[in-house]
Amino acid sequence: MSLSRVRHGSKYRALEYFHETQQWSIPWMCRKLGISRASYYKWKRRKIPREESENRQLAELILEYEESYGYIFGYRRMTMLINRLNRTDYRIKRIHRIMKAIHVRARIRRKRRQYVSSTPETTAENLLKRDFLASRPNEKWVTDVTEFRVPKSKKKLYLSVIFDLYDRMPVAYVVRGTNNNPLVFDTYDMAIQNNPGARPILHSDRGFQYTSKMFQMKLETQGIQQSMSRKGHCIDNGPMEGFWGIVKAEMFQMYDIHDESSLRDAIDRYIDFYMNERPQERFRARTPMEVRTAALAAEEPEQYPIAVNKKIQKYKERYGRTA
């Protein structure tokens, strides 16, 4: 595989391929392709430049990683993965160019979420106010429940997650076959068990589990402030919605999911992969677990600013900051 821009390079490679695999005549192919035999043999005897040789090796790495991880990586995350696993410092533009040359791109799909309205017992004020930047672990948590359809059946599985905004870490998750109060309550209990001293703001939508008086009593007992998205404003819980999009886009590409058992296994494996292996650009190619471990051991946790989203900024300027 050549990634150089040699004139007639694709013709030379085709000629070489069909001569070696099909024993087609070189003079005949040269005439058909409109190139001279001398130029072909000159290309054939050429010394491969160091950069092109390195590009070939990178292309092989890209193909290997794409197949291993189920074609979920775009060029940015692929660059982070290559540099992380091989202790290199390749630039994004170079990896992007090679991926385009070998026709590799992320294969992901997103599903629309179905919302079910309910009559809340009590709601809470939106304390988070879309301020998704946290300065340390256990300062701001967001939570939600999403559903997965079990292949070849009418059954569903429900995944409840509590997500820390500092390190983008799922601090607790529970998978059940029923979307009910115990699903959410058990997720919360697990998060507190894993972080016994935590007193974060806990933000959610207005789902029936989060508006129940029993759940709000559990928060009050722990000394946790409750925050809720406004009705019809799913972007108020944007990081959680973004996490669902990542899970559903990547997990089904990475694992063979054909029944309930394989779906449960895929959820467990993907969340472990997300926490421990999936590098994030915002964290300078570190994983959520690495960021969290370092922050919990430090007196002053490292800060990771959120990049400005120009589209959201323009939207706010046009329609107002409360939109």
C-alpha positions as CSV (number, residue, x, y, z in Angstrom):
1,M,0.0,0.0,0.0
2,S,1.4,3.4,-1.0
3,L,0.2,6.6,0.4
4,S,2.4,8.9,-1.7
5,R,1.1,11.2,-4.4
6,V,3.3,9.8,-7.2
7,R,1.9,10.5,-10.7
8,H,0.2,7.3,-12.0
9,G,0.8,5.7,-8.7
10,S,-2.6,3.9,-8.7
11,K,-1.9,2.6,-12.2
12,Y,1.5,1.2,-11.2
13,R,0.0,-0.5,-8.1
14,A,-2.8,-2.0,-10.2
15,L,-0.3,-3.2,-12.8
16,E,1.8,-4.8,-10.1
17,Y,-1.1,-6.5,-8.5
18,F,-2.6,-8.0,-11.6
19,H,0.8,-9.1,-12.9
20,E,1.6,-10.9,-9.6
21,T,-1.8,-12.4,-9.0
22,Q,-3.2,-13.0,-12.5
23,Q,0.1,-13.1,-14.5
24,W,-1.3,-10.5,-16.9
25,S,1.2,-9.2,-19.5
26,I,3.1,-6.1,-18.4
27,P,3.5,-4.7,-22.0
28,W,-0.2,-5.2,-22.7
29,M,-1.3,-3.5,-19.4
30,C,1.1,-0.6,-20.0
31,R,-0.4,0.0,-23.4
32,K,-4.0,-0.2,-22.1
33,L,-3.1,2.2,-19.2
34,G,-1.2,4.6,-21.3
35,I,2.1,4.4,-19.4
36,S,5.5,3.4,-20.5
37,R,7.2,0.2,-19.4
38,A,10.3,2.2,-18.4
39,S,8.3,4.4,-16.0
40,Y,6.7,1.4,-14.5
41,Y,10.1,-0.4,-13.9
42,K,11.5,2.8,-12.6
43,W,8.7,3.0,-10.0
44,K,9.2,-0.7,-9.3
45,R,12.9,-0.2,-8.5
46,R,12.4,3.0,-6.5
47,K,13.6,3.2,-2.9
48,I,10.6,3.7,-0.7
49,P,11.0,7.0,1.3
50,R,11.2,6.8,5.1
51,E,8.0,8.8,5.5
52,E,6.0,6.6,3.1
53,S,7.3,3.5,4.9
54,E,6.2,5.0,8.2
55,N,2.8,5.9,6.7
56,R,2.3,2.2,5.6
57,Q,3.0,1.1,9.2
58,L,0.5,3.7,10.5
59,A,-2.1,2.5,8.0
60,E,-1.6,-1.1,9.2
61,L,-2.0,0.1,12.8
62,I,-5.2,2.0,11.9
63,L,-6.7,-1.0,10.2
64,E,-5.8,-3.2,13.2
65,Y,-7.2,-0.9,15.8
66,E,-10.4,-0.2,13.7
67,E,-11.1,-3.9,13.5
68,S,-10.3,-4.5,17.2
69,Y,-12.6,-1.8,18.4
70,G,-15.4,-2.3,15.9
71,Y,-14.9,0.8,13.7
72,I,-15.9,3.3,16.4
73,F,-13.0,5.7,16.2
74,G,-12.8,8.9,14.1
75,Y,-9.5,10.4,13.2
76,R,-9.2,12.5,16.4
77,R,-9.6,9.5,18.8
78,M,-7.6,7.3,16.5
79,T,-4.7,9.7,16.8
80,M,-5.0,9.7,20.6
81,L,-5.1,5.9,20.7
82,I,-2.1,5.4,18.4
83,N,0.0,7.9,20.4
84,R,-1.2,6.5,23.7
85,L,-0.5,2.8,22.9
86,N,2.8,3.4,21.0
87,R,4.2,6.3,22.9
88,T,4.4,8.4,19.8
89,D,3.4,12.0,18.9
90,Y,1.8,11.9,15.5
91,R,-0.3,14.9,14.4
92,I,-4.1,14.7,13.8
93,K,-3.8,15.9,10.2
94,R,-1.4,13.1,9.3
95,I,-3.6,10.3,10.8
96,H,-6.6,12.0,9.1
97,R,-4.9,12.0,5.7
98,I,-3.9,8.3,6.0
99,M,-7.4,7.3,7.1
100,K,-8.9,9.1,4.1
101,A,-6.4,7.4,1.8
102,I,-7.3,3.9,3.0
103,H,-11.0,4.8,3.3
104,V,-11.4,4.2,7.0
105,R,-14.0,6.1,9.0
106,A,-16.0,5.6,12.1
107,R,-19.2,3.6,11.6
108,I,-21.6,4.7,14.2
109,R,-25.3,5.0,14.4
110,R,-27.6,6.9,16.8
111,K,-31.1,6.1,17.9
112,R,-33.7,8.5,18.9
113,R,-34.8,8.3,22.5
114,Q,-38.5,7.8,23.3
115,Y,-39.7,10.0,26.1
116,V,-42.6,9.1,28.3
117,S,-44.3,11.9,30.2
118,S,-45.4,11.4,33.8
119,T,-47.0,13.4,36.6
120,P,-44.3,14.3,39.1
121,E,-44.8,14.2,42.8
122,T,-42.4,17.1,43.4
123,T,-39.9,18.8,41.2
124,A,-36.6,20.6,42.0
125,E,-35.1,23.8,40.7
126,N,-32.5,23.6,37.9
127,L,-29.5,24.3,40.1
128,L,-27.0,23.1,37.5
129,K,-28.1,25.7,34.9
130,R,-26.0,24.0,32.2
131,D,-22.8,24.7,34.1
132,F,-21.2,21.3,33.3
133,L,-17.7,22.3,34.5
134,A,-16.6,20.7,37.8
135,S,-13.4,21.5,39.6
136,R,-13.1,18.1,41.5
137,P,-14.6,14.7,41.7
138,N,-18.0,14.3,43.4
139,E,-18.9,18.0,43.0
140,K,-21.5,17.6,40.2
141,W,-23.3,14.3,39.2
142,V,-25.8,13.8,36.5
143,T,-28.1,10.8,36.1
144,D,-30.6,9.2,33.7
145,V,-32.0,5.9,32.5
146,T,-31.9,4.7,28.9
147,E,-33.3,1.6,27.2
148,F,-32.0,-1.1,24.9
149,R,-34.1,-3.5,22.9
150,V,-33.1,-7.1,23.2
151,P,-32.4,-8.5,19.7
152,K,-35.0,-10.9,18.3
153,S,-37.4,-10.4,21.1
154,K,-39.9,-7.8,22.5
155,K,-37.9,-7.5,25.7
156,K,-36.0,-4.4,26.8
157,L,-33.1,-3.8,29.2
158,Y,-32.8,-0.5,31.1
159,L,-29.5,1.0,32.1
160,S,-29.3,3.6,34.9
161,V,-26.1,5.6,35.3
162,I,-24.8,8.3,37.7
163,F,-22.1,10.2,35.8
164,D,-19.5,12.5,37.4
165,L,-19.0,15.8,35.4
166,Y,-15.4,16.3,36.6
167,D,-13.9,13.2,34.9
168,R,-16.8,12.0,32.8
169,M,-16.8,8.8,34.9
170,P,-19.8,6.5,35.5
171,V,-19.6,6.3,39.3
172,A,-22.4,3.7,39.4
173,Y,-24.6,1.8,37.0
174,V,-27.3,-0.8,37.2
175,V,-28.9,-2.9,34.4
176,R,-32.4,-4.3,34.9
177,G,-35.3,-5.6,32.9
178,T,-37.7,-3.1,34.4
179,N,-37.6,0.6,34.6
180,N,-38.8,1.3,38.1
181,N,-37.9,3.0,41.4
182,P,-35.5,0.2,42.6
183,L,-33.5,0.6,39.4
184,V,-32.7,4.2,40.2
185,F,-32.6,3.8,44.0
186,D,-30.0,0.9,43.7
187,T,-27.9,3.0,41.3
188,Y,-27.9,5.9,43.8
189,D,-27.0,3.5,46.7
190,M,-24.1,2.1,44.7
191,A,-22.8,5.5,44.0
192,I,-22.8,6.5,47.7
193,Q,-21.3,3.1,48.6
194,N,-18.4,3.8,46.2
195,N,-18.1,7.4,47.3
196,P,-19.3,7.5,51.0
197,G,-18.4,11.1,51.6
198,A,-19.8,12.6,48.5
199,R,-22.1,15.6,48.7
200,P,-22.6,16.6,45.1
201,I,-25.4,18.4,43.2
202,L,-27.3,15.5,41.6
203,H,-29.0,16.6,38.3
204,S,-31.6,14.6,36.4
205,D,-34.6,15.0,34.2
206,R,-38.2,14.9,35.6
207,G,-38.6,11.1,35.4
208,F,-41.0,9.6,37.9
209,Q,-38.2,8.0,39.9
210,Y,-36.3,11.3,40.5
211,T,-39.5,13.2,41.5
212,S,-40.6,10.6,44.0
213,K,-40.6,11.7,47.6
214,M,-38.8,8.5,48.6
215,F,-35.9,9.3,46.3
216,Q,-35.8,12.9,47.6
217,M,-35.7,11.7,51.2
218,K,-32.6,9.6,50.3
219,L,-30.9,12.7,48.9
220,E,-31.8,14.7,51.9
221,T,-30.4,12.1,54.3
222,Q,-27.1,12.2,52.5
223,G,-27.0,16.0,52.3
224,I,-27.2,16.0,48.5
225,Q,-28.8,18.9,46.6
226,Q,-31.2,17.9,43.9
227,S,-31.3,19.7,40.5
228,M,-33.7,19.0,37.6
229,S,-33.9,19.9,33.9
230,R,-36.7,22.1,32.8
231,K,-39.6,20.5,31.0
232,G,-38.8,20.1,27.3
233,H,-35.1,21.1,27.7
234,C,-33.1,17.9,27.3
235,I,-30.0,19.9,26.7
236,D,-30.1,20.8,30.5
237,N,-28.8,17.3,31.0
238,G,-26.5,17.5,27.9
239,P,-23.5,15.4,29.2
240,M,-25.8,12.5,30.1
241,E,-27.5,12.6,26.7
242,G,-24.0,12.7,25.1
243,F,-22.9,9.7,27.1
244,W,-25.9,7.7,25.9
245,G,-25.1,8.7,22.3
246,I,-21.5,7.4,22.7
247,V,-22.6,4.1,24.3
248,K,-25.2,3.3,21.6
249,A,-23.1,4.4,18.7
250,E,-20.0,2.5,19.8
251,M,-21.1,-0.5,21.8
252,F,-23.1,-2.1,19.0
253,Q,-20.1,-1.8,16.7
254,M,-17.7,-3.4,19.1
255,Y,-19.5,-6.4,20.3
256,D,-21.7,-9.2,18.9
257,I,-25.1,-8.7,20.5
258,H,-27.7,-11.3,19.6
259,D,-29.7,-12.0,22.8
260,E,-30.2,-10.7,26.4
261,S,-27.1,-12.4,27.8
262,S,-24.8,-10.9,25.1
263,L,-26.4,-7.5,25.5
264,R,-25.8,-7.5,29.3
265,D,-22.2,-8.6,28.7
266,A,-21.7,-5.9,26.1
267,I,-22.9,-3.2,28.5
268,D,-20.5,-4.4,31.2
269,R,-17.6,-4.7,28.8
270,Y,-18.3,-1.3,27.1
271,I,-18.5,0.6,30.4
272,D,-15.3,-0.9,31.5
273,F,-13.7,0.0,28.2
274,Y,-15.0,3.5,28.4
275,M,-13.6,4.0,32.0
276,N,-10.3,2.3,31.5
277,E,-9.3,2.3,27.8
278,R,-11.1,5.0,25.9
279,P,-8.9,8.2,25.8
280,Q,-10.6,11.6,25.7
281,E,-9.2,14.6,24.0
282,R,-10.3,17.0,26.8
283,F,-8.2,15.0,29.2
284,R,-5.2,15.1,27.0
285,A,-5.6,11.5,25.8
286,R,-6.1,10.1,29.3
287,T,-9.0,7.9,30.4
288,P,-11.7,8.8,32.9
289,M,-10.3,6.4,35.5
290,E,-6.8,7.9,35.1
291,V,-8.1,11.4,35.6
292,R,-10.2,10.4,38.6
293,T,-7.4,8.4,40.3
294,A,-5.0,11.3,39.9
295,A,-7.6,13.9,41.2
296,L,-8.5,11.9,44.3
297,A,-4.8,11.6,45.2
298,A,-4.1,15.3,44.7
299,E,-4.7,18.3,47.1
300,E,-5.5,20.5,44.1
301,P,-7.1,18.5,41.3
302,E,-6.0,19.3,37.7
303,Q,-8.5,21.5,35.8
304,Y,-9.8,20.5,32.4
305,P,-11.7,23.4,30.8
306,I,-14.6,22.6,28.5
307,A,-14.0,23.8,24.9
308,V,-16.4,26.5,23.7
309,N,-19.1,25.0,21.4
310,K,-19.5,27.7,18.7
311,K,-22.8,26.3,17.6
312,I,-24.3,26.6,21.1
313,Q,-22.8,30.0,21.6
314,K,-24.4,31.3,18.4
315,Y,-27.7,29.7,19.4
316,K,-27.6,31.5,22.7
317,E,-26.7,34.8,21.1
318,R,-29.6,34.5,18.7
319,Y,-32.3,33.2,21.0
320,G,-31.1,34.2,24.4
321,R,-29.2,32.5,27.2
322,T,-32.2,30.9,28.7
323,A,-33.2,29.0,25.5
